[in-house]
Amino acid sequence: MSRHQGRTVLVSGAGSGIGAAIAQRYCEEGAVVAILDADEQRARDQAERLQAQGYHVAWHQADVADFDQCEQACAQLESILGPIDTLINNAGVSPKHNGQAAPIWQMDPAEWNRVVAINLTGAFNLSRLLSPGMVERRFGRIVSMSSVAGSAYLPLVAAHYSATKAAIIGFTRHLAGELGPYGITVNALAPGRIETPLLKTVAAEANQAVIDETPLGRLGQPSEVADAACFLTSRDSNFVTGQVLDVAGGWLMR
């Protein structure tokens, strides 16, 4: 497939899990890919794995919560790959304690602040840095990662995660209106339970409970979220903006 031939895509949190699957899929679809991750080793390993497959990839370590680090990363990546026209705000965290999310009456304020900084402010930082070039070129695509937890109560996650994922929906809709006149579409994905290494931090019975409530009767795969991201930034969705696409096997219909 080559729907993204000629595109330059930055994927945050691309060192593992869903982000790694998204980076892989964009490479397969002909894009040049910039990998951004807070973990330097993961970012390098993922980039080298893709480069070994013959893809044009660059990487940079940065904490998306830190504007200065993001600014430096974007500048360096664009100096290597050229202007970035597609941004996937994927980086996010959902802390657990012995496999459980902390209830609000036990939550450390520092943990709240950190989750908001990564999940929400991180999306702002990268959008703020890359949107001026998109506006100037009158073209761009932004997809940010929400979650079904942004629209419904999900006991597997905590209040900070749900709050940030709901905020991503409002952020997406506002940016869609603000950037639309410049030829830029802005959408969000809302995955359900996806089979990533993070699931190892959650009790098996908790994951089974989600499966039992999902019409398709299984967990999602990272590649299926990648498929949705690529659709929302392809020519197939040129007239789609301000939308939240659930990738949850029908879980929200329950």
N, C-alpha and C positions, 0 to 999 in steps of 0.2 A: 504494500500500500504506500501511496505517496501523497496523501491529502495535505501533508504539512511540509512538502518540499519547498525550500526557500525560507522557511520560518526559523526563528531563533527563539527558543523556549527556555525560561528559567523555572525550575521546579524546586521549591523549598522543602526541606525535610526529605530530600531525595536519596539519602544514604541507605534507607531500608524501608521495608513494608510497602505501604501504598505509594509513597513517593518514588521508591525505586521502580515499582511497576509502571508508574506514569512516565518516568524518564525513559524506561525501556521502550514503551509503546511509541513515544514520540520519535525516538531514534528509528524504530521500524517504519514509521510513516514518513521518513525523509527529513525530519527536522534536525537542526543543530541544537544541542542541548547543554544548558548550564546547570550544573548540580550544586545546590547549596545545602549545607547541613551543619549543625552545631558541632557534630563529631567529626574531627578532621580525618581520622582513619577511615570511618565509614564513607565519607565523601570521596576520598582518594580511591578506596577499593572499588566503589561503584563506578567511578569514572574510568578506572583502568579496565574493569571488566567490560564495559561498553566499548572502550577504545580497542580492546583486543578483538572485538567483533567487527571492527572496521568503521565504527561510527565516529562522527565529529563531536567530541564532548570536552568540556572544560569543567573544573570544579573549584570551589572556594569554601573555606570554613567560615561560618559566621553565625552568631546568635541573632535570630531574627528580631528579638526583643530590643536589640541595641541598634539604634539608628545609624550611628557612626560606622559600626561594623558592616551593616547592610550597604551603606553608601560606598564604602571601600570595595566591598565584594562586587557590587553592580558595576562600578567603574572598571575594575580589573577584568571582569567577565566580558563586558562589552568591548574592551580593548582587544580581547582575544578573538571573540566570536562575531563582533559587530552588534548593531542595535538589537535589543531584545524587544520583540513585538508581542510575545505571549508570556503571561505570568500565571503560574499555578501556585497559589498560596496554600500549600499543603501542610507546612510545619505545624505541629500541635502536640500537646501533652495532656494526659489524663491520669494524674497520680493515683496510686493505690497503696493501701497499707494492709499488708497480709491478705492481699487479694480483694480488699474492700475499699469502697470510696468513703472518704471521711464525711460524716454528717455535719451540717452547718455549725452545730453547737460544739464540735470538736475541731473544727478546721483552723489550722494555723493561718493567721493573716498573711504571712510571708508566702505560703503556698497559694493562697488566693491571688495575690499580686503577681506571682510568677506565671500562673496559668493565664491570667488576663494579658500579661505582657507578651507571651509567646503566641497564644491562639488568636488574639484580637489585634494587639498593637503590632505584632509581626506582620499581619496582613496590611495594616496601614503603612508601615515603614516601606515595604517593598512596592506597594501601589503608589505611594507618594514619590518614590524615587524613579520609578519607571514610567509613570503616566505622562510626565512632561514630553518625553520623546515620542510617545504614542500620539499625544495631542499634536505635536509638531508635524508628524508624518501622516496624520489623519487616518490612522489605522492602529488597532490593538485589540488584544483579547485578554481578559482577566477572568480566571476561575478561582474562587476561594472555597475552602473546605468547611462546610457546616457539618451537620449531623442530624439524624432523626431526633437526637436529644435536644436539638434546638427548637423542636416543635411539640415534643411529647415527653412525659416523665419517663425516665429510664433509670431505674435504681442502681444499675451497674456503674453509673458515673456520678460525680458530685456536682454541687451547685455551681462551682466556678466553671466547669466544663460546659454544662448546659447553658449557662448565661453567655459564655463567649460564643457558643455555636448559634444561639438565637441572635446575638448581636451581629454575627457575620451575615445573617439574612438581611437585616436592616442596612448594614454597610453596603452589601451588594446592590440592593435596590436603589439606594441613594446614588452610588457611583454610576449605575446604569443610566440614571436620568442625567447626571452631571456630565458624563463622558460620551453619551450617545451622539450628540451633535458633531462630535469629532471622529465618528466612524469607529468607535470603540465599543465592543460589547462586554458586558460584565454579568457573570452568572455564578451560581454556587452549586455545589454538590452536597447532598445529605446522605452519606452512607449509613447503612444499618450496621449490624455486626459483621465485620470483615475478618477473615482468617489471616491474621498477621502474628508475628512473634509476641505482640502485646497481649494476646489472649492467654499466654502462659501465666500472666499475673492474675488471672480471674479463675475462680473455681469452675470445674468442668460442668457442674450442675447448673451454674448460672448461665453458661453458654447454651446448655441444652434447653433451658427455659425459653431463651430467645428463639431457638430453632423451633420449638413447639408452637410459638406464637407467630411464626413466619409462614405465610401461605405457600411459598416455594419450598419450605421444609428443610432449609439448609443455611449455612453461613455463606456470606459472599466471599468472592476472591478478589485480591488486589487488582488483578487484570481486568475485572469487570468495572471497577472504579476508573481505571485507566481508559477503558473504552469510552466511558461517559465523558471524561475530561476531554478526550480527543474529539468527540462529537461536538461538544460545546465551543470548541475553538476552530472547528473546520468550516469549510464553505457550506457544508450541509446545514449549518445553523446560523447563517449570516443575518437572519431576521429574528433571532432569538436573543433577548437580553432582559435582565432583571428577573431571571427565573431561578427557582431552586429545584433541581432535579434529584428526586429521591432514588437512591440505589440501595434498596433495602429488602428486596424480595417480597414487597407487599406488607411489610411489618406495620406500617402506619395505618393500614386498613383494618387492623384487628379491632 
